[in-house]
Amino acid sequence: LFTLQGAPCGQHMRICWDWRLARVLDGDGEIVDESIWDGRRSPASVAQRISRLTAGRMTDEARRLSERFPDAVPTPNYDLAPGEWPALDADETELIQQASLLIAQEGVADAAGDPDRRLEHLVRAGDELKASWTTLEARVVEWAGLFLPELDIDAERSRIPSALASASSLEDAAAVLGTVPAEAGISDSEWQALCDWSEGVVEVESRIRKVEDATRVLTLEHLPSTSALIGPLLAARLSTAAHGRMRLARLPSGTVQVLGAETSFFLHLRSGIPVPKHGHIFQHPWVCRSPRWVRGKISRMLSGKISICSRLDAFEGQPWGDSEVAEVEARVQEIRQRHPKPRRR
């Protein structure tokens, strides 16, 4: 049977398409109708059509056929039997290779302009530098302590690397730090090694500052409200932990509260340990400087405000200012005053 338009009736029809053409096939694999792209075939135009297909969109040829055959079922080409879809010829293969290269270049360019990807690199780079600095700094402090036995290491710890790096001798470094060197002294070769190590610590400190400065600039632009509330460095860390600004905006506040505490959370699920009350947001002074028995309450309140700010950032709402942040701080003080002592169990 046929309809008035000439389309087969009562058969299972399929519509398939790629960047070259679109076809309507009947249940036996016979071509019912076909529409071939007649545009100019260049690598740029092919790349545009492939990108459209990758996004799940129809080509113009497929759309016209779907309007002509509304009952035809969209079917991926890979579900067709061998021989039901035309293979690429040599020219088409060369053309699609050039188009694939253009798509890859556009993808790299898009990634370079993605603030979320850039923030991730900055945060990870800062973490790696801090891990290296911790090891290097501990080594130079312990090493210098052997030759400066009377030095108050706890009080002067932050000055030791820079004092050693800028001094020409152990005696000069001791004078800068307000102490006296050990009577045993130090050999020239060991002093040079200690100086080089100290210079490395100072250099890593400088790199950390530069990375953090770049993080602040990018986060203030990308997450203005969240940065105003909790600071740009912590805002960048939360966004990275959530895998981007948009995903952070879509997370419930309870998840935002424990971002960074995934290990403890899964231990809770597996072993029954208490649920973690906070993750990265513990770094904020409102949480870490509060009594331990109110940290959970403050974390819960703060995570709700962070969720609001992240949605303002993601959907380009009116950024928060000092007045909104002051209201949240007043809420923190209210929680502290309402719970001056831990609750009796």
C-alpha positions in Angstrom: 0.0 0.0 0.0 1.1 3.6 -0.7 0.0 6.9 0.6 -1.1 9.7 -1.7 2.5 11.2 -1.4 4.0 7.9 -2.6 5.4 6.9 0.7 5.1 3.2 1.7 2.4 2.6 4.3 2.4 -0.1 6.9 6.2 -0.7 6.8 8.8 0.1 9.4 10.8 2.9 8.0 14.1 4.3 9.3 15.8 7.6 8.7 19.6 7.7 8.8 22.0 10.5 8.1 25.6 11.6 8.3 27.5 14.7 7.1 27.1 13.7 3.4 23.5 12.7 3.0 20.3 11.4 4.6 18.2 8.4 3.6 14.8 6.9 4.4 15.0 3.1 4.4 12.1 0.6 4.5 12.0 -2.6 6.5 13.9 -4.5 3.8 16.7 -1.9 3.6 15.5 -0.5 0.3 16.0 3.3 -0.2 12.6 5.0 -0.1 14.0 8.6 -0.4 17.4 10.3 -0.3 18.7 13.8 0.1 22.4 14.5 -0.6 24.2 17.6 0.7 24.9 19.7 -2.3 26.9 22.5 -0.6 30.5 23.4 -1.1 32.7 20.7 0.4 35.5 22.3 2.3 37.2 21.2 5.5 35.6 24.1 7.4 32.1 23.3 6.2 32.5 19.6 6.9 33.9 20.4 10.4 30.8 22.5 11.1 28.4 19.7 10.0 30.3 17.1 12.1 30.2 19.4 15.1 26.4 19.7 14.6 26.1 15.9 14.4 28.2 15.5 17.6 25.8 17.8 19.4 22.9 15.5 18.5 21.4 17.8 15.9 19.9 16.8 12.5 21.3 18.0 9.2 19.1 20.0 6.9 18.7 17.0 4.6 17.6 14.8 7.5 15.1 17.4 8.7 13.5 17.7 5.3 13.1 13.9 5.1 11.8 13.6 8.6 9.1 16.2 7.8 8.2 14.2 4.6 8.2 10.9 6.5 7.1 11.7 10.1 6.7 8.0 11.0 10.3 7.2 10.1 12.4 6.2 13.1 15.8 7.9 13.5 18.4 5.1 13.4 22.2 5.4 13.9 24.3 4.4 10.9 26.1 1.8 13.0 22.9 -0.1 13.5 22.5 -0.7 9.8 23.4 -3.9 8.1 26.7 -4.0 6.1 26.1 -2.4 2.7 23.1 -0.4 3.7 25.2 2.8 4.0 27.7 4.1 1.4 31.3 4.0 2.4 33.6 7.0 2.2 35.6 7.3 -1.0 39.2 8.6 -1.1 38.3 12.3 -1.4 35.8 12.1 1.4 38.3 10.3 3.6 40.8 13.1 3.0 38.2 15.7 3.6 37.1 14.3 6.9 40.6 14.0 8.1 41.2 17.7 7.5 37.9 18.5 9.2 38.8 16.4 12.2 42.0 18.4 12.6 40.1 21.7 12.5 37.7 20.3 15.2 40.6 19.3 17.4 42.1 22.8 17.1 38.8 24.4 17.9 38.5 22.2 20.9 41.9 23.2 22.2 41.1 26.9 21.7 37.8 26.4 23.6 39.6 24.7 26.4 42.1 27.6 26.6 39.2 30.0 27.0 37.4 27.9 29.7 37.8 29.6 33.1 36.9 26.3 34.9 39.8 24.5 33.2 42.2 27.3 33.9 41.1 27.5 37.6 41.7 23.7 37.9 45.3 24.1 36.6 45.9 27.0 38.9 44.6 25.2 42.0 46.4 22.0 41.2 49.6 23.9 40.5 49.3 25.7 43.8 48.8 22.4 45.7 51.8 20.8 44.0 54.0 23.8 44.8 52.9 23.9 48.4 53.6 20.2 48.8 57.1 20.7 47.4 57.6 23.8 49.6 56.7 21.9 52.7 59.3 19.3 52.2 62.0 21.8 51.1 61.3 24.2 53.9 61.4 21.5 56.6 64.7 20.3 55.3 66.4 23.7 55.3 65.1 24.6 58.8 66.4 21.3 60.3 69.7 21.7 58.4 70.2 25.2 59.5 69.3 24.3 63.1 72.5 22.2 63.3 74.7 25.2 62.8 72.5 27.7 64.7 71.8 25.8 67.9 70.7 28.9 69.9 68.2 30.0 67.4 64.5 30.0 68.4 63.4 28.0 65.3 59.6 28.3 66.1 59.8 32.1 66.3 62.2 32.6 63.4 61.1 29.8 61.1 59.6 32.0 58.4 62.8 34.1 58.2 65.4 31.3 58.0 65.2 30.4 54.3 65.4 34.1 53.1 68.2 34.9 55.6 70.3 31.9 54.4 69.6 32.6 50.8 70.7 36.3 51.0 73.7 35.8 53.3 77.3 35.4 52.1 78.4 33.3 55.1 76.9 31.5 58.1 78.0 34.4 60.4 76.1 36.9 58.3 73.0 34.7 58.4 73.3 34.3 62.2 73.6 38.1 62.5 70.4 38.6 60.5 68.5 36.1 62.6 69.9 37.6 65.9 71.9 34.5 67.1 75.4 33.1 67.0 76.7 30.2 64.8 77.9 26.9 66.3 81.6 26.7 67.2 82.1 23.8 64.8 81.4 26.0 61.8 80.5 24.8 58.3 82.6 23.9 55.3 82.5 26.1 52.2 81.0 23.3 50.1 78.3 22.5 52.6 77.5 26.2 53.1 77.0 26.5 49.3 74.7 23.5 49.3 72.7 25.0 52.1 72.4 28.4 50.4 71.3 26.8 47.1 68.7 24.8 49.0 67.5 28.0 50.7 67.3 29.8 47.4 65.1 27.0 46.1 62.7 27.4 49.0 62.5 31.2 48.4 61.9 30.6 44.7 59.1 28.2 45.4 57.5 30.7 47.8 57.6 33.3 45.0 56.0 30.8 42.6 53.2 30.1 45.1 52.5 33.8 45.5 52.3 34.3 41.7 50.0 31.3 41.3 47.7 32.5 44.1 47.7 36.1 42.6 46.6 34.6 39.3 44.0 32.5 41.0 42.5 35.5 42.8 42.3 37.6 39.6 40.6 34.8 37.6 38.2 33.8 40.4 37.1 37.3 41.1 36.0 37.5 37.5 34.6 34.0 37.2 33.0 33.7 40.7 32.4 37.2 42.0 29.7 36.5 44.5 31.3 33.3 45.9 34.6 35.1 46.1 33.0 38.0 48.0 31.6 35.6 50.5 34.4 33.2 51.2 37.4 34.6 49.4 38.7 33.9 45.9 41.1 31.1 46.9 38.5 29.0 48.7 36.0 29.8 46.0 38.4 28.5 43.4 39.0 25.3 45.4 35.3 24.6 45.8 34.7 25.2 42.1 37.5 22.8 41.2 36.3 20.2 43.6 32.8 20.4 42.0 34.4 20.2 38.5 33.2 23.6 37.4 31.1 26.6 38.2 27.9 25.3 36.6 28.1 22.0 38.4 28.8 23.8 41.7 25.7 25.8 41.2 23.6 22.7 40.7 24.9 20.8 43.7 22.7 20.8 46.8 24.1 22.7 49.8 24.6 19.5 51.8 27.1 18.3 49.1 28.8 21.7 49.0 29.3 21.4 52.8 31.3 18.2 52.5 33.2 18.9 49.2 36.8 17.9 50.0 35.8 15.3 52.6 34.9 12.5 50.2 37.3 10.0 51.9 35.6 10.6 55.3 32.2 10.5 53.8 32.8 7.1 52.1 34.3 5.8 55.3 31.1 6.8 57.0 29.1 4.8 54.4 31.3 1.8 54.7 32.4 1.7 58.3 29.8 3.8 60.1 32.1 6.5 61.4 30.4 9.9 62.1 29.3 11.9 59.1 31.9 14.6 58.2 30.5 18.1 59.1 32.7 20.0 56.7 35.2 19.7 53.8 37.1 22.5 52.2 34.9 25.2 53.9 36.7 24.3 57.2 39.5 26.6 55.8 37.3 29.6 56.2 37.9 31.5 59.5 34.2 31.5 60.3 34.4 27.8 60.6 37.9 26.9 61.7 38.1 29.7 64.4 34.7 28.8 65.9 34.3 26.4 68.8 34.2 22.8 67.6 30.5 22.3 68.8 29.2 25.0 66.5 31.4 24.3 63.4 28.8 21.9 62.0 26.0 24.5 62.3 28.1 27.2 60.8 29.2 25.0 58.0 25.6 24.1 57.2 24.5 27.7 57.1 27.6 28.8 55.1 27.2 26.0 52.5 23.6 27.2 51.9 24.9 30.8 51.3 27.7 29.4 49.0 25.0 27.6 47.0 23.1 30.9 46.5 26.3 32.7 45.5 27.4 30.0 43.1 24.0 30.2 41.3 24.3 33.9 41.1 27.7 33.5 39.5 26.6 30.7 37.1 23.4 32.4 35.9 24.9 36.0 35.9 22.8 37.4 38.7 23.5 40.5 40.7 26.8 39.9 42.5 26.9 40.0 46.3 28.5 43.0 48.0 29.7 43.9 51.5 26.2 44.3 52.9 25.2 40.7 52.1 28.5 39.3 53.4 28.0 41.4 56.6 24.6 39.7 57.1 26.1 36.3 56.8 28.8 37.2 59.3 26.2 38.5 61.7 24.5 35.1 61.4 27.7 33.4 62.3 28.0 35.5 65.4 24.5 34.7 66.3 25.1 31.0 66.1 28.2 31.4 68.3 26.3 33.4 70.9 23.4 31.0 70.9 25.6 28.0 71.6 28.4 29.3 74.0 28.9 25.8 75.5 28.7 22.3 74.0 25.5 20.5 74.4 25.3 17.9 77.1 24.8 14.3 75.9 
